[in-house]
Structures are given as C-alpha cells and as structure tokens.
C-alpha cells in the first residue's frame, strides 16, 4: 500500500492518468491525496471530477479555491469570469447535481499520520488541531441545507486576519481564504491577496506563510498546493506540490511513506494568455 499526494490538477485529466500510470496506482491497494483545485482552466474538469469521485475511499481531496469557485458559479453566487474558465462542461453535465453535491461535501483540511493536507496554507497562529476544528465549521455549513447562503457570502478578501471573536460569514470567509487562497502574510497573520508569483515578490512586511517564525503548525508536515510559481518545494514540515502542470511544467506525486517524487510533463495551455500564479 502506498499513499501518493498529488499537486493541482485543474482539469488536466490526461496528465493525471499519465501520472497514475507512472506510479502504477492501484485503487484496491493504494490511496491518493489530492491538494485541491481539481477543476478549471485545464481542458477536462468534468472527467477529472467523475474519476476522483468514482475512486471513493481510495482518494482524499481537499477543496481548493477553483473548486469553491465552481460551486459559487453553480449556485449563482458569482458570475463566471468567462474566457479563463473551463467549467461549463460540469455545469451542463447530466450528472451535474451529483457532482456538485459530492464536491461540496469534500473536506477543507485532512489530517492523518503526522500529515495535514490543505490547499493553500495555515495562518501562523493556528495549531493543526485548531485549524482542523475551524475547517469543520466550514465543512458542516457547506454540506448542510443552507450551503447556498454560505456560498453567496464567501467572496471577498476581508477580514484579512483571524480573530477569535469573528462570527458567522466573516469567520468562515477568513478560514476559507487562509486555507484556499493565502500565499503571503505578516508575522501577525494579516494576509495579502494581491501579490502572486515568486517568493521574491513578497510585499514589504510579508513572508510566505510557511516561513513565518514560530508558526504553530510547524510540528506537522503540511501538504499543500495552490502556488505554481513556488514550484515543487520539499523540506522538513512542508510538501508544496503545485509544480505548474497547467502552465506546461509537470504534474507531481510524492509518495508519503518515503517522499519519493514522481512527475510527468504536461502540455500546458494551448490558448489564451493566462499568467501563472
């Protein structure tokens, strides 16, 4: 039995199947950990969703910002951005409601065997146990009967920092933004959502979230994606796996048992002028 953690797929289904063939993945024996952003911008979000869903307990995926964006568009919370999106096939699919229902019941964070998987990162003041409890608050709301209300109130970048006294949608928005959108923050945990790209582009006073001194989740190995410009980064306490498949680089799997790395080259986008983030 092996557990393979895989970086952002974003609808690049052919690259996913090539990588699984490369590692000889057997769903009867092995498990997949997927860091989120199953969908959007790549060519085949629909089959990616169907495949991962049909793996059942052989696959664990956490929600990424593009997954949540699909849900927000589907439930009328935001309008599609149009040319950059490749989610229309999901929205038009005959099994749309089943796929959306499955997606909105995925976890925001997964913790197991000394690893914690989340799409973007954790605020420096959160322990893994605290973050997992906060993630459950959002998961319960997304899976519940008032999920559309939550999705209508998730959009936005404020508040930019966590406070224990936050309530209702402001509270959930901070949790979701930290776990699915964050790259840079201050040592006090104030997040920036404007600057993308390489670490050297950090705004003054901000750091990559995983470099903040005294980060309370540093006792656990965090498995993340989201930051394609960061690339594959493996160090004690961190497996950052978004190696830019969408942008013509690689799709990466790391076997958690021994940290062996497996990659396949990706064709990348053949149209549009999207910029990697």
N, C-alpha and C positions, 0 to 999 in steps of 0.2 A: 504494500500500500504506500502511495506517495501523495503528497499534497502539493499542488502547483498553484502558486499565486501568479496571476496574470495582470498586466497593465491595461490601460484604457483601450477598449476595442472600438468604440464609436461607430458601430455598423460595419466594420471591416471583417465581414464574416469569413471570406476566403482566407484571410491571414490567420484568423482564429483556427480554422480547420487545419491549415497547414502546420501551425504550431502544435496542435494536439496530435497530429500525425508524427511530428518530430519527436515528441516525448513519449509516443506510444501510449497515450492516455486510454485507460480502460475504466469506464464509469462503474463497472461492477466491483472495481478494486480501488481505484484512485479517487481523489477529490480535487475540485477546482475551487480556488478562492479568487474572485473577480473584484477588482478595486472600484467598480462603478464606471459610469459613462459607457454603458453597453451600446447606446444609440447616438445617432445624429452626426451629420456631416460626412460620414462614410457612406458607401453605396448600398448597404443591405442591413438596415436596422431591423427590419421585420424578421428575417430568418435568424438573425442573432438572438432576438428576444425569444423566438419559438424554440430555438435549440437549447438555450440555457434553461428556460422554464422546463423543458421536457427532460432535462437531466435530473430533476427532482433533488433528492438529498445529496447527490454527487457533486452539486455545485452550490456554493455560498456566494452571493453577490451583495454588495452594499450599494446604496443609492449614491449616484453622482449628480452633479449639477445639470448635466444634459438629460439624465433620466427624469429628474424633477421637472425640468423644462417641458419635456414631452407630456408629463401629467398635467402641468399647468395649461398648456395649449389645449389638450384634450378636454379638460373640464372648463374651458372658457375663461381662465384666469388671466392669461396674456394672449396677445396675438402673435402668430408665427412671424419670425423675422424674414421669412421668405427665402431668398436665394441661397442663404448659407445652410438652410435646414434640409434634412433628408428623412423627415419623419412622416411624410404624408402617406406612405405605404402602410404604416402602422395605423394611422387614423382611418384609412379606408378599408382595412382588412376585415373579413367576415368574423374573425375571432378577436376583434379589437377589444371588446369589453373584458374578455377573459384575460388577454394580455395585460391590459391596464390594471385590472384587479390584482393580478399576480405581481406586477411591478410595484404597486403602491403598498404591498404588504412585505416588501423586502426590508431588511434592517438598514439602519443608518450606520451602524457600527457592529462589528463582530469581534468577540474576544474568546480566545481558545489557546491553551497550551503555551502560554507565555507570549503570544502574539495578539495584537489588536489591529484590526483592519478598518480603515475609514478612508473615504475618497480623497479628501484634501489634507486634513491635519487636525490637531487638537490645540486649543488655547493653552498657553504655558501654565496657567493657574489650575488647570483641571488634572486631577489624577485619572487614571484609566477607569477606576471604579465610578468616580463621579461622572465622567463623560459617558460611560455606558448607561448610567441611570438617566442622564439627560436625553440621550438618544432614544431611550424607551418612551419618554414623554411624547416625542415627535412620532415615533412609530405607532403608538397607540392611537394618536389623532389621525394619522394617515390611513390606518386600517379601519377606523371607525365610521359611523354613519354620517359624520359631519366633515369628512375629508375635503369636500369641495370648498367649505368655508376656510379651512386651513390653506388650501392651495391659492385661494383668492387673496390671502394676506401674507404670503411668503415673499413676494417680490420686494426688493429694496435692500439697501446696504446699511440701514440704521435700525437699531443702535449698532455702533461699531465695536462695542466691547461688552463683555459679560458683567452682569451684576446679579447677585443672588436674589435681589428683590424684584427682578423683572418678572412680569406676569403675562399670561395669555399669548397673543400672537407676537409681541415684541420678544418675549422669551424664546419662543420657538424659532423665530427668524434668526436670532443670534446663534442658536445651536446649529441650525441648518447651514448658515453662512460659514461658520467656522469649519464644519465637517465636510462641506462640499465645495467651497469657493476660496478659502483662505490660501494665500501664499506668504505674504509678509505681515508681520505685526510688531508692535513695540514690546519692550520687555514687560510692560504693564498689561499687555493683551489687547491693545487697540489695533483693529485690523484695517488694512488698506486693500481696496478692491479695484483701484485704478491702474496700478502698475502691474504689468505682466513681464514675461521674458526672463532673462538670465538673472542670477543672483546679484550680479554687479549693478543691476538697475534698482536695487532697493532704495526706497525713499529715505531721506535723511531721518535718522532716529528709529528706523525699522530694520528688522532682521528677517531672514527666512524663519518661519515659525519653529522649525526643528533645531535652530541654533540659539534660541533664547536661553541664557544661563539660568539654571535652576528649574527648568521645565519639569513639572511634576509627573509627567508620563514617561520620563526617561528610563524608568526601571523596566519598561516593557518594549519589545520590538514592535514598532509601528509599521504596518504595511499599507502603503498609500499609492495614489496615482496623481492625476489632475495636472501636473506641472511638466508639460512636454519639453519646455525649454531647459528644465533642470536635467532631464535625461535620466538614464538609469543611475541610481546612486545607492550603493550598498555600503553600509558602515554599521558599527555596533549600535543597535537600537533603532535602525532605520532601513527599510527596504522601499525605496521610491522607484516605482516600476513603469511610469509613463515614459517610454522611450521613443515616442513620436511616430507610431505606426501610421497615423492619419497623414503625417507630413512626409511620408516616403522614407522613413528610417526603419525601425524594427518594432515588432511585437515581441515582448519579453515575458518569459515564465521563469520563476525562481522556485526550485523545489525546497520547501521549507525545512525538510529534515536535514539537509546538508548544504543549503544555499547554492546548489549547482544552478548555473544560468543557462537557459536555452533561448535562442532567438531565431526568428525568421525575418527576412527582408520584406518590406511592404511596398506596394506600388505607389502609395500616396494618392493625393487628389490629382485628377486629370483635368479639372476645370475650376474656374473661379480663382480668386486671388485672396483666399483666406490666409491670415497670418497665424503662425503657431503661437501658443500661449503656455 
